[in-house]
Structure formats: C-alpha cells, structure tokens
Amino acid sequence: MIVEPKIRSNICINAHPEGCAKDTLRQIEYVKAQKAKRGIKSAKEGGNGPKTVLVLGCSTGYGLASRISAAFEYGADTIGVSFEKEGTETKGGTPGFYNNMAFDKAAKEAGLKSVTINGDAYSNEVRDQVIAELKKFGTKVDLLVYSLASPVRTDPETKVMYKSVIKPINQSYSGKCLDIIAEKLTEASAEPANEEEMANTVKVMGGEDWKLWIDALTKADVLNEGVCTVAYSYIGPELSHAIYRDGTIGGAKKHLEKTAHELDAQLKASLKGSAYVSENKGLVTRSSAVIPVISFYLAVLFKVMKAMNIHEGCIEQMERLFAERLYCGSNSEMTTVPVDAENRIRLDDWELRDDVQAKVVENMNKTTDENLAEYCDLAGYKHDFLSANGFDVEGVDYTKDVARFDVI
C-alpha cells in the first residue's frame, strides 16, 4: 500500500512507519553529535548524568526527545510509557508506536537497556508494571520525566474519566488560525469554560498524577538518592494568554507548577532530590493546530527565529535541557540547575526575548492571505506538521509500497 497523509480538520490521522523510524534515528544522530561536540561523558564513563531514566509519555515530541537525549547522550538505561495503537500486518498504528520500535531497536544495538510499556500511564496497573521492571533492572530512577499530554484521564481510584478542554475563562475568545493545507488564515473562536470544565482540565493536565507517580515510586523504594523529576509546560506570548495561560490549560499548568514546589520539598527531605517544571518553546502539536491564534503565531515565530538563527525543534530543546540545565555541572561552571524566581527552568528564553516578540507581533499585524509566505514559515510549519506522523522526512521513498504495518 502507498501511504499518504490523511488530514482531517488540520489533524493528520495516520502515520508512515518508515518515516517515523527515520525521523527517530535523525534525532538520535543529532544527540550523538552533540555529545561529541560538548565532550559529554555518560555516567558509565564517569560523568554526572543519569544512569536510569523513566519517561512518562515517551513516544512523541518532548517525551521522545527526552528519552533519546538520556540514552544516546548520557548512556542511560530507560523505561518509557505511552499509550499507542499498535500496527497490524494490514492496518497502521499511531506514530508513537513506530517511534518506540525504532528507539528500542537503536538502544539495543547501542548496548542500552530499554523497556517500553504500552499502556495507560494514569493507571495503577501501569505503575505496578514500571516498578516491576525497575526491580528487574536492579537500579533506581535518577530522572523521571513527566511528559503526558492526553486529553482524557481516568482517576485510578474512582475510575471516573475526566476530559480536558482548551477554552478561555470568563469571556469568549477569537483569533486567526493558519490553515496549513489551504495556506490561508481562518477565524476561530472559543466560548468560556464553565466551572466543571475548568476543574476537569486541572484533573487531567494538572499535577495530581505526577504526584501519584512520585508517591508510588517512593513507597516502592525505586527512586535513587538525588533523584530529579521534571514536567513540561508552556507559558507562551502575551497575545495568547487569554486562550492559553489565563484559560483552562493555563489553570492546569499553574496546578502543575504548584505541584512541582510540593514535590521539590518532599524529595529534598526524603532523598535530597528535586522537582522542576520546564517551560519549553512553542512547537507544532496536534492541539496547537486548532487553538485560536497559536498556529498563526507559531508560523510567524518560526520565520523570525530562523532568521535570527535561534530556532529549535523538540530534540534541540531537550538536548539543551539536559546539557545546559539538568546536568550542566560537569561541562560548565554552574553546579546547580538555573531557574527563574518561581523555580522554573526556562527553555522558552529565546522565544520570549523582547526582540523576538516585538518582531513577531509586527509581522503578525502585517500578514494577510496575499502575503502569507512573506511572514509565515509555511514550509517549516508544514514539515513539522507532517514529520510528526512520519511524512515529509528526508530519505524516505513515499512512492514505495508499505508491505506491513507491524514492523519498521
């Protein structure tokens, strides 16, 4: 079968197995090159990086990039958890299914331990599976990455399913969106959330589940002394705050940050550990394509940052997180993790620079359907949109038949 991207409502609903695998390998090669360039030593080579890393939400985006950085730049053994639809001989799986297969294969070839669990990371059953695998490893977790981004979560105790929403609070919101396929601007709007929707979004995307993981792993005695845990978040520009930072998602992210403070104190007291939220750069995701303003903003942002030579994708961001924030001690004069006044790691520092934001706002105000290509990075945005599902990846022959969908 010839596999071409199927796009519905600005969302790609299928994946190309070889494309996903090749893009995963591209990220692996990037961190290998950075390891050599920076002169980083793995923990096994006497460096200060992590030996055992658990990544919750390991299959795509920042989670996958984190796992790749931990394994192939720092030599860590990893356990990854994600919930994927597996491919069969005749039917395709999700992008993460193929990404995980490619990662596990490369890790094995590199002599690294790698276990990937396909299951609901919010469930107690998966927590038990992870603990059992860690005990098989015979080591304890040095770093736990919390990178879950599901729109739904089932409470492990009550079994009630909660759904998150991306809505403003107290007032309606409207803004321009970029239709990347039609290459035109459209108008999108969102009505304000009610109290139940606000609470449900915090339940799904706040810090409750992160704390459940830390508590379960602590009780099972599988966290190492000095353990670090980091969760990922996004603040974004002021122009998006009404729909994002000050909306339902922002409420959940603020709860995540509050949880980080609680976990930091808890881990410091028990294991001399630490907990952080890393505020990362805006990137193309399934959700960002349909949030009012965000897709348009990102397309303009990418063009501005590329012109300034400071643009980063997932793997560049996570490699910088590891090498210049979490484990910078052996390669610089810094001995502690650099954070802001709220104890947050700021990887959005380049995106939110005053000169970057001023240029982005200026260009957004100038943009029309007629001059879209002048101010928006249409090619770059479209590439990121497609490559997340294994399409538009360099070195893949998309005219070639895919014989099976359960292998790469």
Secondary structure, DSSP 4 states (H G I P E B T S, - for coil): ------EETTEE----HHHHHHHHHHHHHHHHHHHHHHT---GGGT-SS-SEEEEES-SSHHHHHHHHHHHHTT--EEEEEE--PPP-SSS---HHHHHHHHHHHHHHHTT--EEEEES-TTSHHHHHHHHHHHHHHTS-EEEEEE----SEEE-TTT--EEE-----SSS-EEEEEEETTTTEEEEEEEPPP-HHHHHHHHHHHSSHHHHHHHHHHHHTT-EEEEEEEEEEE----GGGTTTTTTSHHHHHHHHHHHHHHHHHHHHHHHHS-EEEEEEPPP---TTTTTSTTHHHHHHHHHHHHHHTT----HHHHHHHHIIIIIT-TTTSS--S----TTS-EETTTTTT-HHHHHHHHHHHHH--STTHHHHS-HHHHHHHHHHTTT-S-TT--TTS----SS--
